[in-house]
Amino acid sequence: MSYPLATPSWDQAETDALQRVISSGMYSMGKEVFSFEDQFAKYTGSKYCVMVNSGSSANLIMIGAMFYKKNNPWKIGDEVIVPAVSWPTTYYPLYQYGLKIKFVDIDLETLNFDLNALEKAITPNTRGILAVNLLGNPNNFEKIESLIKEKDITLLEDNCESLGAIQNGKQAGTFGVMGTYSSFFSHHISTMEGGMVVTDDQEIHHILLCLRAHGWTRNLPKENLVCGTKSDDFFEESFRFVLPGYNVRPLEMEGALGKEQLKKLPSFIKERRANALHFQELFRTHPRFIIQKEIGESSWFGFSLVAKPGVDFNRKETVTILNHHQIESRPIVAGNFAKNEVVKYFNHEIFGELKNAQHIDSYGLFVGNNQVDIRAQIDLLAKVLI
């Protein structure tokens, strides 16, 4: 592809980091991961970070943690509101923990929650809102926070596509009680596979540490908010299981890579925003397409193109033309997820018509952004789509 969705972001620094881990002989989770967690928490302005093996696993333990906190935990059947457009692993942990999933429509321009629909969807039964910051673009958290003020509703964020996005000086992923991130190959930083959860809540941090590794106490501090005080008997304490957890630990290689990528992240975001400015200049007044309306400062994961309602547009033909010019494209995440057969297994409700989600599902696509200058590729895109 002359214009791929993503390109490698490693250089000699990452190769050296991998070699450092290989030479150490210690490959499973250890000091490299813990060091990266400290640095990532500092970058996001959070007190705590827990790294796992993927953004999907980050979502899993984030939802799990809500069930094991001591004060007002979630229960099976509790209602959580989600946008109808996201990736499957936004929704699957909610299903896996027996929660009721309420799908709400998205805004045709921001691609995030339709705020009017969200407001109407909130009921006394709503226990959580899982906001998804799509394609690098934060939600309007000022508005969302006003909707849940003084209500027993917990805000969580799936920020896997939006590392580095900012709203009112605050990092996306840190507006909720927890926020998740991904460091998969095509994302803002790449550790091969990887994911992170951030929080400012110490109890939740301890729960996340426990859920990440078998539900045991081994990785908890001696004084902790899961089991209280640990004994000094390492032989017995290291095999004490207190929560029904998982093994979603990252490798030391991923932690070492993360530290090198994090150093480069500011320059990556700067380049992505420069590319986005060029994209906006070329497509802002395009006669056929709506482009994503930026909320705050997007980190521009990619560039969406949604056909304007009523415009003659055949997506299949457009994708064929793009492929012919070696321009890689994808649907906008998973489109209207509520249309998928898998939803029959969910305890769920569809609020309203999901008209915009379905429009994006049928008439939307996105192309990639990158951590290097791709203005020439964006020029090609504009020429092809004249």
C-alpha positions as a LaTeX table, in Angstrom:
\begin{tabular}{lrrr}
\hline
Residue & $x$ (\AA) & $y$ (\AA) & $z$ (\AA) \\
\hline
Met1 & 0.00 & 0.00 & 0.00 \\
Ser2 & 1.25 & 3.49 & $-0.86$ \\
Tyr3 & $-1.06$ & 4.80 & 1.89 \\
Pro4 & $-1.30$ & 2.12 & 4.60 \\
Leu5 & $-3.37$ & 2.29 & 7.78 \\
Ala6 & $-0.24$ & 2.20 & 9.95 \\
Thr7 & 3.53 & 1.88 & 9.69 \\
Pro8 & 6.21 & 0.67 & 12.15 \\
Ser9 & 7.37 & 3.21 & 14.73 \\
Trp10 & 10.45 & 1.41 & 16.08 \\
Asp11 & 14.10 & 2.23 & 15.54 \\
Gln12 & 17.35 & 1.16 & 17.19 \\
Ala13 & 16.10 & 2.22 & 20.63 \\
Glu14 & 13.39 & $-0.45$ & 20.59 \\
Thr15 & 15.79 & $-3.08$ & 19.23 \\
Asp16 & 18.19 & $-2.27$ & 22.07 \\
Ala17 & 15.35 & $-2.48$ & 24.60 \\
Leu18 & 14.38 & $-5.93$ & 23.34 \\
Gln19 & 17.98 & $-7.07$ & 23.47 \\
Arg20 & 18.29 & $-5.75$ & 27.03 \\
Val21 & 15.41 & $-7.99$ & 28.09 \\
Ile22 & 16.72 & $-10.98$ & 26.15 \\
Ser23 & 20.14 & $-10.59$ & 27.76 \\
Ser24 & 18.57 & $-10.41$ & 31.22 \\
Gly25 & 16.99 & $-13.85$ & 30.84 \\
Met26 & 13.83 & $-12.51$ & 32.56 \\
Tyr27 & 10.92 & $-12.42$ & 30.12 \\
Ser28 & 7.80 & $-12.54$ & 32.27 \\
Met29 & 6.39 & $-9.47$ & 34.00 \\
Gly30 & 8.93 & $-7.66$ & 36.13 \\
Lys31 & 10.86 & $-4.44$ & 36.59 \\
Glu32 & 10.54 & $-3.25$ & 32.97 \\
Val33 & 6.76 & $-3.46$ & 33.16 \\
Phe34 & 6.62 & $-1.81$ & 36.58 \\
Ser35 & 8.88 & 1.01 & 35.42 \\
Phe36 & 6.73 & 1.58 & 32.34 \\
Glu37 & 3.58 & 1.66 & 34.50 \\
Asp38 & 5.09 & 4.43 & 36.63 \\
Gln39 & 6.05 & 6.44 & 33.55 \\
Phe40 & 2.69 & 5.93 & 31.84 \\
Ala41 & 0.80 & 7.02 & 34.96 \\
Lys42 & 2.93 & 10.16 & 35.08 \\
Tyr43 & 2.31 & 10.87 & 31.38 \\
Thr44 & $-1.47$ & 10.65 & 31.79 \\
Gly45 & $-1.50$ & 12.52 & 35.08 \\
Ser46 & $-2.86$ & 9.47 & 36.91 \\
Lys47 & $-1.85$ & 8.05 & 40.28 \\
Tyr48 & $-1.78$ & 4.44 & 39.11 \\
Cys49 & $-1.35$ & 2.37 & 35.95 \\
Val50 & $-1.66$ & $-1.39$ & 35.45 \\
Met51 & $-0.27$ & $-2.86$ & 32.22 \\
Val52 & $-1.80$ & $-5.98$ & 30.68 \\
Asn53 & $-1.36$ & $-8.00$ & 27.50 \\
Ser54 & $-3.87$ & $-6.04$ & 25.36 \\
Gly55 & $-6.35$ & $-3.21$ & 25.34 \\
Ser56 & $-9.07$ & $-5.87$ & 25.28 \\
Ser57 & $-7.77$ & $-7.32$ & 28.55 \\
Ala58 & $-7.58$ & $-3.79$ & 29.96 \\
Asn59 & $-11.33$ & $-3.44$ & 29.32 \\
Leu60 & $-11.92$ & $-6.85$ & 30.91 \\
Ile61 & $-10.23$ & $-6.11$ & 34.22 \\
Met62 & $-11.65$ & $-2.57$ & 34.29 \\
Ile63 & $-15.18$ & $-3.97$ & 34.25 \\
Gly64 & $-14.22$ & $-6.74$ & 36.66 \\
Ala65 & $-12.86$ & $-4.26$ & 39.17 \\
Met66 & $-16.29$ & $-2.64$ & 39.48 \\
Phe67 & $-17.64$ & $-5.90$ & 40.93 \\
Tyr68 & $-15.06$ & $-6.28$ & 43.68 \\
Lys69 & $-14.80$ & $-2.83$ & 45.22 \\
Lys70 & $-16.17$ & $-2.79$ & 48.74 \\
Asn71 & $-18.38$ & 0.28 & 48.47 \\
Asn72 & $-21.44$ & $-0.05$ & 46.20 \\
Pro73 & $-20.09$ & $-2.67$ & 43.74 \\
Trp74 & $-21.82$ & $-3.43$ & 40.49 \\
Lys75 & $-24.08$ & $-6.48$ & 40.34 \\
Ile76 & $-25.26$ & $-8.84$ & 37.62 \\
Gly77 & $-28.08$ & $-7.15$ & 35.72 \\
Asp78 & $-26.93$ & $-3.58$ & 36.36 \\
Glu79 & $-27.38$ & $-1.27$ & 33.36 \\
Val80 & $-24.40$ & 0.26 & 31.55 \\
Ile81 & $-24.85$ & 2.69 & 28.66 \\
Val82 & $-22.51$ & 2.33 & 25.67 \\
Pro83 & $-22.24$ & 3.98 & 22.24 \\
Ala84 & $-23.48$ & 1.80 & 19.38 \\
Val85 & $-20.24$ & 2.26 & 17.44 \\
Ser86 & $-17.12$ & 0.68 & 18.92 \\
Trp87 & $-14.96$ & $-2.43$ & 18.83 \\
Pro88 & $-16.33$ & $-5.76$ & 20.18 \\
Thr89 & $-14.10$ & $-5.78$ & 23.24 \\
Thr90 & $-15.84$ & $-2.65$ & 24.52 \\
Tyr91 & $-18.98$ & $-4.76$ & 24.89 \\
Tyr92 & $-17.83$ & $-8.31$ & 25.60 \\
Pro93 & $-16.65$ & $-7.73$ & 29.20 \\
Leu94 & $-20.05$ & $-6.24$ & 30.01 \\
Tyr95 & $-21.72$ & $-9.39$ & 28.68 \\
Gln96 & $-19.19$ & $-11.64$ & 30.41 \\
Tyr97 & $-19.97$ & $-10.02$ & 33.78 \\
Gly98 & $-23.73$ & $-10.27$ & 33.27 \\
Leu99 & $-24.43$ & $-6.56$ & 32.92 \\
Lys100 & $-27.30$ & $-5.11$ & 30.92 \\
Ile101 & $-25.93$ & $-3.29$ & 27.86 \\
Lys102 & $-27.88$ & $-0.27$ & 26.65 \\
Phe103 & $-26.87$ & 0.84 & 23.15 \\
Val104 & $-27.20$ & 4.57 & 22.43 \\
Asp105 & $-26.74$ & 6.35 & 19.11 \\
Ile106 & $-23.67$ & 8.34 & 18.19 \\
Asp107 & $-23.22$ & 11.81 & 16.72 \\
Leu108 & $-22.67$ & 11.85 & 12.97 \\
Glu109 & $-19.88$ & 14.42 & 13.23 \\
Thr110 & $-17.95$ & 13.64 & 16.43 \\
Leu111 & $-18.53$ & 9.84 & 16.12 \\
Asn112 & $-18.93$ & 9.76 & 19.91 \\
Phe113 & $-22.11$ & 9.75 & 22.02 \\
Asp114 & $-25.11$ & 11.64 & 20.71 \\
Leu115 & $-25.39$ & 13.71 & 23.88 \\
Asn116 & $-29.13$ & 14.32 & 23.53 \\
Ala117 & $-29.76$ & 10.59 & 23.15 \\
Leu118 & $-27.44$ & 9.86 & 26.08 \\
Glu119 & $-29.32$ & 12.26 & 28.34 \\
Lys120 & $-32.65$ & 10.63 & 27.47 \\
Ala121 & $-31.24$ & 7.12 & 27.91 \\
Ile122 & $-30.21$ & 7.68 & 31.53 \\
Thr123 & $-32.70$ & 6.21 & 34.01 \\
Pro124 & $-32.67$ & 5.43 & 37.75 \\
Asn125 & $-31.50$ & 1.94 & 36.71 \\
Thr126 & $-28.32$ & 3.23 & 35.04 \\
Arg127 & $-25.21$ & 2.30 & 37.01 \\
Gly128 & $-22.50$ & 3.10 & 34.49 \\
Ile129 & $-21.59$ & 4.94 & 31.31 \\
Leu130 & $-18.75$ & 3.48 & 29.26 \\
Ala131 & $-17.61$ & 6.30 & 27.00 \\
Val132 & $-15.57$ & 5.39 & 23.93 \\
Asn133 & $-13.25$ & 8.05 & 22.52 \\
Leu134 & $-13.34$ & 7.14 & 18.85 \\
Leu135 & $-10.47$ & 7.57 & 16.38 \\
Gly136 & $-8.51$ & 9.84 & 18.72 \\
Asn137 & $-11.42$ & 12.16 & 19.53 \\
Pro138 & $-12.47$ & 12.75 & 23.16 \\
Asn139 & $-16.12$ & 12.84 & 24.18 \\
Asn140 & $-17.58$ & 16.04 & 25.57 \\
Phe141 & $-16.85$ & 15.13 & 29.17 \\
Glu142 & $-17.98$ & 18.46 & 30.55 \\
Lys143 & $-21.48$ & 17.64 & 29.29 \\
Ile144 & $-21.36$ & 13.98 & 30.34 \\
Glu145 & $-20.23$ & 14.90 & 33.84 \\
Ser146 & $-23.11$ & 17.36 & 34.12 \\
Leu147 & $-25.56$ & 14.59 & 33.17 \\
Ile148 & $-24.41$ & 12.23 & 35.91 \\
Lys149 & $-23.74$ & 14.80 & 38.64 \\
Glu150 & $-25.18$ & 13.65 & 41.99 \\
Lys151 & $-26.34$ & 10.37 & 40.40 \\
Asp152 & $-25.14$ & 6.90 & 41.33 \\
Ile153 & $-23.52$ & 6.48 & 37.91 \\
Thr154 & $-19.87$ & 5.59 & 37.34 \\
Leu155 & $-18.10$ & 6.95 & 34.27 \\
Leu156 & $-15.53$ & 4.67 & 32.62 \\
Glu157 & $-13.53$ & 5.29 & 29.43 \\
Asp158 & $-12.42$ & 3.04 & 26.61 \\
Asn159 & $-9.60$ & 5.24 & 25.36 \\
Cys160 & $-7.80$ & 2.55 & 23.36 \\
Glu161 & $-7.86$ & 4.65 & 20.18 \\
Ser162 & $-7.16$ & 8.02 & 21.74 \\
Leu163 & $-3.91$ & 8.06 & 23.70 \\
Gly164 & $-2.61$ & 11.63 & 23.83 \\
Ala165 & $-5.95$ & 13.34 & 23.24 \\
Ile166 & $-6.64$ & 16.28 & 25.54 \\
Gln167 & $-9.73$ & 18.13 & 26.70 \\
Asn168 & $-9.48$ & 21.22 & 28.90 \\
Gly169 & $-5.87$ & 20.38 & 29.69 \\
Lys170 & $-6.72$ & 16.86 & 30.86 \\
Gln171 & $-5.73$ & 13.61 & 29.17 \\
Ala172 & $-8.50$ & 11.52 & 27.61 \\
Gly173 & $-8.79$ & 8.30 & 29.59 \\
Thr174 & $-8.61$ & 10.12 & 32.93 \\
Phe175 & $-12.09$ & 11.62 & 33.16 \\
Gly176 & $-13.67$ & 8.44 & 34.47 \\
Val177 & $-12.93$ & 6.32 & 37.52 \\
Met178 & $-10.84$ & 4.18 & 35.16 \\
Gly179 & $-9.65$ & 4.51 & 31.59 \\
Thr180 & $-8.12$ & 1.98 & 29.22 \\
Tyr181 & $-5.48$ & 2.26 & 26.50 \\
Ser182 & $-4.00$ & 0.00 & 23.82 \\
Ser183 & $-0.44$ & $-0.27$ & 22.54 \\
Phe184 & $-1.20$ & $-2.57$ & 19.61 \\
Phe185 & 0.85 & $-2.13$ & 16.43 \\
Ser186 & $-1.46$ & 0.38 & 14.74 \\
His187 & $-2.03$ & 2.56 & 17.81 \\
His188 & $-0.29$ & 5.68 & 19.06 \\
Ile189 & 2.48 & 3.68 & 20.70 \\
Ser190 & 3.34 & 0.11 & 19.84 \\
Thr191 & 4.57 & $-2.64$ & 22.16 \\
Met192 & 3.53 & $-5.46$ & 19.79 \\
Glu193 & 0.51 & $-6.23$ & 21.98 \\
Gly194 & $-0.33$ & $-4.41$ & 25.19 \\
Gly195 & $-2.88$ & $-2.44$ & 27.16 \\
Met196 & $-3.07$ & $-0.21$ & 30.21 \\
Val197 & $-5.66$ & 0.80 & 32.81 \\
Val198 & $-5.23$ & 4.05 & 34.74 \\
Thr199 & $-7.03$ & 5.19 & 37.89 \\
Asp200 & $-6.63$ & 7.52 & 40.85 \\
Asp201 & $-8.46$ & 5.11 & 43.18 \\
Gln202 & $-6.07$ & 3.08 & 45.34 \\
Glu203 & $-8.56$ & 0.30 & 46.10 \\
Ile204 & $-9.33$ & $-0.15$ & 42.41 \\
His205 & $-5.60$ & $-0.18$ & 41.67 \\
His206 & $-5.11$ & $-3.06$ & 44.11 \\
Ile207 & $-8.09$ & $-4.94$ & 42.63 \\
Leu208 & $-6.65$ & $-4.52$ & 39.12 \\
Leu209 & $-3.27$ & $-5.86$ & 40.27 \\
Cys210 & $-5.01$ & $-8.90$ & 41.70 \\
Leu211 & $-7.27$ & $-9.54$ & 38.70 \\
Arg212 & $-4.34$ & $-9.26$ & 36.29 \\
Ala213 & $-2.55$ & $-12.28$ & 37.75 \\
His214 & $-4.73$ & $-15.19$ & 38.84 \\
Gly215 & $-6.50$ & $-13.30$ & 41.63 \\
Trp216 & $-3.56$ & $-13.99$ & 43.92 \\
Thr217 & $-2.05$ & $-11.69$ & 46.50 \\
Arg218 & 1.53 & $-11.99$ & 45.26 \\
Asn219 & 1.70 & $-8.63$ & 43.50 \\
Leu220 & $-0.21$ & $-6.68$ & 46.14 \\
Pro221 & 1.58 & $-4.48$ & 48.68 \\
Lys222 & 1.84 & $-5.85$ & 52.20 \\
Glu223 & $-0.89$ & $-3.46$ & 53.36 \\
Asn224 & $-3.60$ & $-3.43$ & 50.70 \\
Leu225 & $-7.31$ & $-2.79$ & 50.19 \\
Val226 & $-8.16$ & $-6.24$ & 48.85 \\
Cys227 & $-7.10$ & $-8.64$ & 51.60 \\
Gly228 & $-5.81$ & $-6.31$ & 54.30 \\
Thr229 & $-2.38$ & $-7.30$ & 55.62 \\
Lys230 & $-0.34$ & $-9.99$ & 53.86 \\
Ser231 & 1.72 & $-12.43$ & 55.86 \\
Asp232 & 5.51 & $-12.53$ & 55.60 \\
Asp233 & 5.45 & $-16.19$ & 54.58 \\
Phe234 & 6.34 & $-15.88$ & 50.87 \\
Phe235 & 5.94 & $-19.63$ & 50.25 \\
Glu236 & 2.30 & $-19.61$ & 51.40 \\
Glu237 & 1.31 & $-16.02$ & 50.59 \\
Ser238 & 2.43 & $-16.21$ & 46.98 \\
Phe239 & $-0.19$ & $-18.89$ & 46.33 \\
Arg240 & $-3.09$ & $-17.26$ & 48.14 \\
Phe241 & $-6.04$ & $-16.57$ & 45.85 \\
Val242 & $-8.62$ & $-13.98$ & 46.88 \\
Leu243 & $-10.39$ & $-12.87$ & 43.65 \\
Pro244 & $-11.48$ & $-14.79$ & 40.52 \\
Gly245 & $-8.82$ & $-13.29$ & 38.28 \\
Tyr246 & $-7.07$ & $-14.01$ & 35.00 \\
Asn247 & $-3.61$ & $-14.33$ & 33.55 \\
Val248 & $-3.41$ & $-11.23$ & 31.39 \\
Arg249 & 0.10 & $-10.22$ & 32.36 \\
Pro250 & 2.32 & $-8.46$ & 29.81 \\
Leu251 & 5.85 & $-9.53$ & 28.94 \\
Glu252 & 8.96 & $-7.68$ & 30.06 \\
Met253 & 9.63 & $-6.97$ & 26.38 \\
Glu254 & 6.38 & $-5.03$ & 26.15 \\
Gly255 & 7.27 & $-2.94$ & 29.18 \\
Ala256 & 10.72 & $-2.18$ & 27.80 \\
Leu257 & 9.26 & $-1.23$ & 24.42 \\
Gly258 & 6.66 & 0.94 & 26.10 \\
Lys259 & 9.31 & 3.02 & 27.83 \\
Glu260 & 11.03 & 3.79 & 24.53 \\
Gln261 & 7.77 & 4.51 & 22.73 \\
Leu262 & 6.58 & 6.81 & 25.49 \\
Lys263 & 9.66 & 9.00 & 24.98 \\
Lys264 & 8.62 & 9.46 & 21.36 \\
Leu265 & 4.91 & 9.91 & 21.96 \\
Pro266 & 4.91 & 13.74 & 22.08 \\
Ser267 & 6.58 & 13.89 & 18.66 \\
Phe268 & 4.23 & 11.18 & 17.35 \\
Ile269 & 1.18 & 13.20 & 18.46 \\
Lys270 & 2.63 & 16.41 & 17.02 \\
Glu271 & 3.07 & 14.76 & 13.60 \\
Arg272 & $-0.40$ & 13.21 & 13.69 \\
Arg273 & $-1.91$ & 16.62 & 14.39 \\
Ala274 & 0.07 & 18.20 & 11.55 \\
Asn275 & $-1.25$ & 15.51 & 9.19 \\
Ala276 & $-4.76$ & 16.11 & 10.51 \\
Leu277 & $-4.55$ & 19.82 & 9.86 \\
His278 & $-3.69$ & 19.09 & 6.23 \\
Phe279 & $-6.54$ & 16.56 & 5.99 \\
Gln280 & $-8.99$ & 19.10 & 7.43 \\
Glu281 & $-7.89$ & 21.78 & 4.98 \\
Leu282 & $-8.53$ & 19.46 & 2.02 \\
Phe283 & $-11.77$ & 17.83 & 3.20 \\
Arg284 & $-13.51$ & 20.38 & 5.42 \\
Thr285 & $-15.73$ & 21.59 & 2.56 \\
His286 & $-15.85$ & 18.37 & 0.56 \\
Pro287 & $-19.24$ & 18.11 & $-1.22$ \\
Arg288 & $-19.75$ & 14.42 & $-0.44$ \\
Phe289 & $-18.15$ & 13.69 & 2.93 \\
Ile290 & $-18.53$ & 14.61 & 6.57 \\
Ile291 & $-15.22$ & 14.52 & 8.43 \\
Gln292 & $-14.85$ & 14.07 & 12.18 \\
Lys293 & $-15.52$ & 17.18 & 14.27 \\
Glu294 & $-12.72$ & 17.57 & 16.77 \\
Ile295 & $-13.62$ & 17.85 & 20.47 \\
Gly296 & $-10.78$ & 19.33 & 22.50 \\
Glu297 & $-7.46$ & 18.24 & 20.99 \\
Ser298 & $-7.79$ & 14.94 & 19.15 \\
Ser299 & $-4.79$ & 12.65 & 18.82 \\
Trp300 & $-6.13$ & 11.65 & 15.37 \\
Phe301 & $-5.93$ & 7.87 & 15.26 \\
Gly302 & $-7.24$ & 8.02 & 11.69 \\
Phe303 & $-9.39$ & 10.07 & 9.33 \\
Ser304 & $-13.07$ & 9.26 & 8.91 \\
Leu305 & $-15.07$ & 9.88 & 5.75 \\
Val306 & $-18.85$ & 9.63 & 6.12 \\
Ala307 & $-21.08$ & 10.23 & 3.12 \\
Lys308 & $-23.45$ & 13.14 & 3.66 \\
Pro309 & $-27.08$ & 11.98 & 3.93 \\
Gly310 & $-28.76$ & 12.06 & 0.53 \\
Val311 & $-25.52$ & 12.04 & $-1.44$ \\
Asp312 & $-25.11$ & 9.33 & $-4.07$ \\
Phe313 & $-22.42$ & 7.09 & $-2.57$ \\
Asn314 & $-21.49$ & 3.45 & $-3.03$ \\
Arg315 & $-19.01$ & 2.40 & $-0.35$ \\
Lys316 & $-18.05$ & $-0.86$ & $-2.02$ \\
Glu317 & $-17.15$ & 0.94 & $-5.24$ \\
Thr318 & $-15.24$ & 3.59 & $-3.29$ \\
Val319 & $-13.20$ & 0.97 & $-1.44$ \\
Thr320 & $-12.40$ & $-0.70$ & $-4.76$ \\
Ile321 & $-11.15$ & 2.64 & $-6.13$ \\
Leu322 & $-9.06$ & 3.25 & $-3.00$ \\
Asn323 & $-7.54$ & $-0.23$ & $-3.23$ \\
His324 & $-6.69$ & 0.39 & $-6.88$ \\
His325 & $-4.67$ & 3.43 & $-5.78$ \\
Gln326 & $-3.12$ & 1.43 & $-2.91$ \\
Ile327 & $-4.97$ & 3.40 & $-0.22$ \\
Glu328 & $-5.88$ & 1.12 & 2.67 \\
Ser329 & $-9.25$ & 1.69 & 4.35 \\
Arg330 & $-11.53$ & 0.11 & 6.93 \\
Pro331 & $-15.10$ & 0.46 & 8.23 \\
Ile332 & $-15.37$ & 2.96 & 11.08 \\
Val333 & $-14.33$ & 0.61 & 13.87 \\
Ala334 & $-17.09$ & $-2.05$ & 13.80 \\
Gly335 & $-19.88$ & 0.18 & 12.53 \\
Asn336 & $-23.25$ & $-0.27$ & 14.22 \\
Phe337 & $-22.31$ & $-3.09$ & 16.55 \\
Ala338 & $-25.89$ & $-3.69$ & 17.66 \\
Lys339 & $-26.69$ & $-5.22$ & 14.23 \\
Asn340 & $-24.33$ & $-8.17$ & 14.79 \\
Glu341 & $-25.61$ & $-11.69$ & 15.45 \\
Val342 & $-23.56$ & $-11.96$ & 18.63 \\
Val343 & $-25.86$ & $-9.44$ & 20.33 \\
Lys344 & $-28.49$ & $-12.18$ & 20.71 \\
Tyr345 & $-26.41$ & $-13.49$ & 23.61 \\
Phe346 & $-26.38$ & $-10.14$ & 25.42 \\
Asn347 & $-28.77$ & $-8.87$ & 28.03 \\
His348 & $-29.31$ & $-5.63$ & 26.13 \\
Glu349 & $-31.56$ & $-2.80$ & 25.09 \\
Ile350 & $-31.38$ & $-0.63$ & 21.99 \\
Phe351 & $-32.35$ & 2.91 & 22.92 \\
Gly352 & $-33.97$ & 4.70 & 20.01 \\
Glu353 & $-33.30$ & 4.03 & 16.34 \\
Leu354 & $-29.47$ & 4.17 & 16.18 \\
Lys355 & $-30.00$ & 6.07 & 12.94 \\
Asn356 & $-26.55$ & 7.68 & 12.87 \\
Ala357 & $-24.78$ & 4.47 & 13.83 \\
Gln358 & $-26.49$ & 2.70 & 10.97 \\
His359 & $-25.62$ & 5.51 & 8.55 \\
Ile360 & $-21.96$ & 5.20 & 9.50 \\
Asp361 & $-22.23$ & 1.42 & 9.21 \\
Ser362 & $-23.44$ & 1.72 & 5.61 \\
Tyr363 & $-21.80$ & 4.92 & 4.38 \\
Gly364 & $-18.65$ & 5.42 & 6.44 \\
Leu365 & $-15.01$ & 4.40 & 6.27 \\
Phe366 & $-11.69$ & 5.61 & 7.59 \\
Val367 & $-8.12$ & 5.82 & 6.38 \\
Gly368 & $-4.98$ & 5.83 & 8.48 \\
Asn369 & $-2.95$ & 8.51 & 10.15 \\
Asn370 & 0.67 & 8.13 & 11.11 \\
Gln371 & 3.52 & 9.26 & 13.34 \\
Val372 & 5.37 & 10.58 & 10.26 \\
Asp373 & 4.52 & 13.13 & 7.57 \\
Ile374 & 1.88 & 11.65 & 5.22 \\
Arg375 & 0.67 & 14.85 & 3.59 \\
Ala376 & 1.58 & 13.48 & 0.15 \\
Gln377 & $-0.62$ & 10.44 & 0.78 \\
Ile378 & $-3.45$ & 12.68 & 1.94 \\
Asp379 & $-3.07$ & 14.67 & $-1.28$ \\
Leu380 & $-3.45$ & 11.41 & $-3.21$ \\
Leu381 & $-6.59$ & 10.58 & $-1.21$ \\
Ala382 & $-8.11$ & 13.97 & $-2.04$ \\
Lys383 & $-7.27$ & 13.56 & $-5.73$ \\
Val384 & $-8.84$ & 10.09 & $-5.87$ \\
Leu385 & $-12.03$ & 11.24 & $-4.12$ \\
Ile386 & $-12.63$ & 14.39 & $-6.19$ \\
\hline
\end{tabular}
